[in-house]
Amino acid sequence: MKKTPFSPPRIDQKTIDAVTEVLRSGWITTGPKTKQFEQMLAAYCNVEKVLCLNSATAGLELMLRWYGVGPGDEVIVPAYTYCASANVIVHCGATPVFVDVLEDFTLDPEAVRKALTVHTKVIIPVDIAGWPCDYDALLALLSEPLVCEMFTPAHPNQEKLGRPMLLADAAHSLGGVYKNRMVGALADATVFSFHAVKNLTTAEGGAIAFSLPDSFDPQEVYNYLNIFSLHGQNKDARAKMEGNSWRYDVIEAGYKCNMTDIQAAMGCVELERYDETLARREKIFKGYAAALSQQDWAVLPPFRTADRVSSFHVFALRLKGFREEERDRLLQEMLARGVSVNVHFIPVPMLAYYKQLGYTIDDYPVAHDLFSHEISLPVYYDLSDQDAERVTDTLISCVQHILTNA
């Protein structure tokens, strides 16, 4: 039986040659290729500085710690997201404050407004499936005089910003566009993921794009976090090798979460051809939309409007009228017929660790409803038109079978 995978990475000879070149160079950890990738990303996102790391999760936590987030603080995050968005808050000793989402899966600005307190230090919107949040609405809310007056800074960076930080979890949305601006330049800081299933992969990896107000020096922020990501050591391995002295110092107890040149070599190849990647993914989205638009049970995801363009990461289809158990049966039927599908995501308040902390999904009815009938279809560069058609044909057949036997 022919099988269609969900999201295999694009690995071709160009990728292999780039990695081989790094392996043969004799320098495989953080070095010139990582710096090149950072510069390419900064130019792509139209920001001054980008820092590459080993994961998006590390990027989120580093930014929270840079902003002085700790015990007694609150960080607002959507209930509908992957657990990483919340776990980093717990790592810092702060309290995740979950809020509900809109019908397009993005953070609800009015729900954020109701959740703001004197303890709120950061808001983390999440671009689920690659669809950008309403960044202008969120920034306008955080800049309102009453919100700024309520804000209680307890760290120099908090005092300088003067309001809760907007820290975007854009793990899905590299290449997304909001009102003619690239994702990466829309929040105070934006974190990307280059995990194996992402549009652009470095196997594992992530990055922070900085777009703080002019009162911050991007180079200074970059320099600090670069050191912080290397155990707080003020001289990296290459600088010690190339400089006049091996001697270094550790200026604080940092973390170890740098990107390697092996990873960055993959990233440089992928970013050079990323427009091609996005174009192919959009074609797949359009094909799915055309094939499913006449099905009364299919609620199509938004992916291109007058003011927003998706990164076409996940085709998050919703099944009108389906209960969770029927959705799960559909997944099993699809898998049995050789088509890999997924669900993005189980809302965080439904997970065991967060339930034991006292969170309940009953407080987030939109997130719960979206989850109960969401199904993610395969999208990847090498998915042929014929295979994409097979996905929708299989889906329609499986849905009809389930509805007929309900």
Residue pairs with C-beta under 8 A, 6 or more apart in sequence:
1 337
1 338
2 338
2 390
3 338
3 339
3 340
4 338
4 339
4 340
4 378
4 383
4 387
4 390
4 391
5 340
5 378
5 380
6 197
6 340
6 341
6 342
6 376
6 378
6 380
7 197
7 378
7 379
7 380
8 380
8 382
9 196
9 197
9 201
9 203
9 380
10 201
10 270
10 277
10 380
10 381
10 382
14 269
15 266
15 269
15 270
18 265
18 266
18 268
18 269
19 262
19 265
19 266
21 265
22 28
22 33
22 261
22 262
22 265
23 262
25 261
27 238
27 261
28 260
28 261
28 262
29 237
29 238
29 258
29 260
29 261
30 230
30 236
30 237
30 238
30 258
30 259
30 260
30 261
31 238
31 261
32 238
32 261
33 261
33 264
33 265
33 268
34 52
34 258
34 259
34 260
34 261
34 263
34 264
36 264
36 268
37 52
37 259
37 264
37 267
37 268
37 271
38 49
38 50
38 51
38 52
38 207
39 50
40 267
40 268
40 271
40 272
41 50
41 52
41 184
41 192
41 207
41 209
41 267
41 271
42 48
42 49
42 50
42 209
44 182
44 184
44 271
44 274
45 182
45 183
45 184
45 185
45 190
45 209
46 181
46 182
46 184
46 185
47 184
47 185
47 209
47 210
47 211
47 218
48 210
48 218
48 219
49 209
49 210
49 218
49 219
49 221
49 222
50 184
50 207
50 208
50 209
50 210
51 59
51 207
51 208
51 210
51 222
51 225
51 226
51 229
52 205
52 206
52 207
52 258
52 259
52 263
52 264
52 267
53 59
53 62
53 205
53 206
53 207
53 208
53 229
53 257
53 258
53 259
54 204
54 205
54 206
54 257
54 258
54 259
54 263
55 193
55 195
55 204
55 205
55 206
55 257
56 84
56 169
56 171
56 191
56 192
56 193
56 194
56 195
56 206
56 207
57 84
57 87
57 88
57 206
58 206
58 229
58 255
58 257
59 191
59 192
59 206
59 207
59 208
60 84
60 85
60 88
60 124
60 167
60 169
60 191
61 88
61 91
61 92
61 255
62 208
62 225
62 228
62 229
62 255
62 257
63 165
63 167
63 189
63 191
63 208
63 225
64 75
64 88
64 89
64 92
64 94
64 122
64 167
65 92
65 228
66 157
66 221
66 224
66 225
66 228
67 121
67 122
67 155
67 157
67 158
67 161
67 165
67 167
68 121
68 154
68 155
68 156
68 157
68 158
69 75
69 89
69 92
69 94
69 121
69 122
70 92
70 93
70 94
71 93
71 94
72 94
72 119
73 92
73 94
73 95
73 119
73 120
73 121
73 122
73 154
74 94
74 95
74 96
74 97
74 117
74 119
74 120
74 121
75 89
75 94
75 95
75 96
75 97
75 120
75 121
75 122
75 123
75 124
76 97
76 98
76 99
76 112
76 115
76 116
76 120
76 122
76 123
76 124
76 164
77 85
77 86
77 89
77 96
77 97
77 98
77 99
77 123
77 124
77 126
77 348
78 85
78 98
78 99
78 100
78 101
78 106
78 107
78 124
78 125
78 126
78 128
78 367
79 98
79 99
79 100
79 101
79 347
79 348
79 349
79 361
79 363
79 364
79 367
80 100
80 101
80 105
80 126
80 128
80 345
80 347
80 364
80 366
80 367
80 370
80 371
81 126
81 128
81 169
81 345
81 347
81 348
82 171
82 344
82 345
82 348
83 348
83 351
83 353
84 169
84 171
85 124
85 126
85 169
85 348
86 96
86 98
86 348
86 354
89 95
89 96
89 124
90 96
94 121
95 119
96 348
96 354
97 115
97 120
98 348
98 349
98 359
98 363
98 364
99 107
99 108
99 111
99 112
99 114
99 115
99 364
100 108
100 111
100 363
100 364
100 365
100 366
100 367
101 107
101 108
101 111
101 128
101 364
101 366
101 367
101 370
102 108
102 366
103 366
103 370
104 131
104 301
104 302
105 128
105 129
105 131
105 316
105 370
106 125
106 126
106 127
106 128
106 131
106 132
106 133
106 134
107 123
107 125
107 126
107 133
107 134
107 138
108 366
109 134
109 137
109 138
109 141
112 123
112 138
112 141
113 141
116 147
116 150
116 164
117 150
118 150
118 151
118 152
119 152
120 150
120 151
120 164
121 158
121 164
121 165
122 164
122 165
122 166
122 167
123 138
123 142
123 164
123 165
123 166
123 167
124 167
124 168
124 169
125 133
125 135
125 138
125 166
125 168
125 169
125 187
126 133
126 168
126 169
126 171
126 172
127 133
127 168
127 169
127 170
127 171
127 172
127 173
127 176
127 183
127 311
128 172
128 314
128 316
128 344
128 345
129 172
129 301
129 310
129 313
129 314
129 315
129 316
129 344
129 376
130 172
130 173
130 175
130 176
130 199
130 303
130 310
130 311
130 312
130 313
130 314
131 173
131 176
131 301
131 302
131 303
131 308
131 310
132 173
132 176
132 177
132 178
132 183
132 186
132 308
132 309
132 310
133 168
133 178
135 166
135 168
135 178
135 186
135 187
136 178
136 179
138 166
138 187
139 166
139 187
141 147
142 163
142 164
142 166
143 163
147 163
147 164
148 162
148 163
151 158
151 162
151 163
151 164
153 159
153 162
158 165
160 215
160 216
161 188
161 212
161 213
161 215
161 216
165 188
165 189
166 187
166 188
166 189
167 187
167 188
167 189
167 190
167 191
168 183
168 186
168 187
168 189
168 190
168 191
169 191
170 176
170 183
170 184
170 190
170 191
170 192
171 191
171 192
171 193
171 195
171 198
171 206
172 193
172 198
172 311
172 313
172 314
173 183
173 192
173 310
173 311
173 313
174 183
174 184
174 192
174 198
174 199
174 200
174 274
174 311
175 182
175 183
175 199
175 200
175 274
175 278
175 311
175 312
176 182
176 183
176 308
176 309
176 310
176 311
177 183
177 308
177 309
178 186
178 307
178 308
179 307
179 308
183 190
183 311
184 190
184 192
184 209
184 211
185 209
185 211
186 211
187 211
188 210
188 211
188 212
188 213
189 208
189 209
189 210
189 211
189 212
190 208
190 209
190 211
191 206
191 207
191 208
191 209
192 206
192 207
192 208
192 209
193 205
193 206
194 200
194 201
194 202
194 203
194 204
194 205
194 206
194 207
194 263
194 267
195 201
195 203
195 204
195 205
195 206
196 203
196 204
198 313
199 274
199 277
199 278
199 281
199 311
199 312
199 313
200 267
200 270
200 271
200 274
200 277
201 266
201 270
202 259
202 263
202 264
202 266
202 267
202 270
203 263
203 266
204 263
205 259
205 263
205 264
205 267
206 259
207 259
208 225
210 216
210 218
210 221
210 222
212 218
212 221
226 236
227 233
227 234
227 251
227 254
228 252
228 254
228 255
229 254
229 255
229 256
229 257
229 258
230 236
230 254
230 256
230 258
231 250
231 253
231 254
231 255
231 256
232 250
232 251
232 252
232 253
232 254
233 248
233 249
233 250
233 254
234 248
234 249
234 250
234 251
235 243
235 247
235 248
235 249
236 258
240 246
240 248
270 277
277 381
278 311
278 312
280 381
281 311
281 312
281 313
281 379
281 380
281 381
282 303
282 304
282 312
283 385
284 312
284 315
284 379
284 383
284 388
285 303
285 310
285 312
285 315
285 379
287 385
287 388
287 389
287 392
288 300
288 315
288 317
288 377
288 388
288 391
288 392
289 300
289 303
291 389
291 392
291 393
291 396
292 298
292 300
292 317
292 392
292 395
292 396
293 300
295 396
295 399
296 320
297 319
297 320
297 321
297 322
297 399
297 403
298 317
298 318
298 319
298 320
299 317
299 318
299 319
299 320
300 317
301 310
301 315
301 316
301 317
301 318
302 308
302 310
303 309
303 310
303 312
304 310
312 379
313 379
314 342
314 344
314 376
314 379
315 376
315 377
315 379
316 344
316 374
316 376
317 374
317 375
317 376
317 377
318 370
318 373
318 374
318 375
319 326
319 327
319 330
319 373
319 374
319 375
319 399
320 373
321 373
322 330
322 372
322 373
323 372
323 373
324 371
324 372
324 373
326 373
326 402
326 406
327 343
327 372
327 373
327 374
327 375
329 402
330 375
330 395
330 398
330 399
330 402
331 341
331 343
331 375
333 398
333 401
333 402
334 340
334 341
334 394
334 395
334 398
335 341
337 394
337 397
337 398
338 394
339 378
339 390
339 391
339 394
339 395
340 378
341 375
341 376
341 377
341 378
342 375
342 376
343 371
343 374
343 375
343 376
344 374
344 376
345 371
346 371
347 361
347 364
347 367
347 368
347 371
348 354
348 359
349 355
349 359
349 360
349 361
349 363
349 364
349 367
350 361
350 368
350 371
361 367
361 368
362 368
377 391
377 392
377 395
378 387
378 388
378 391
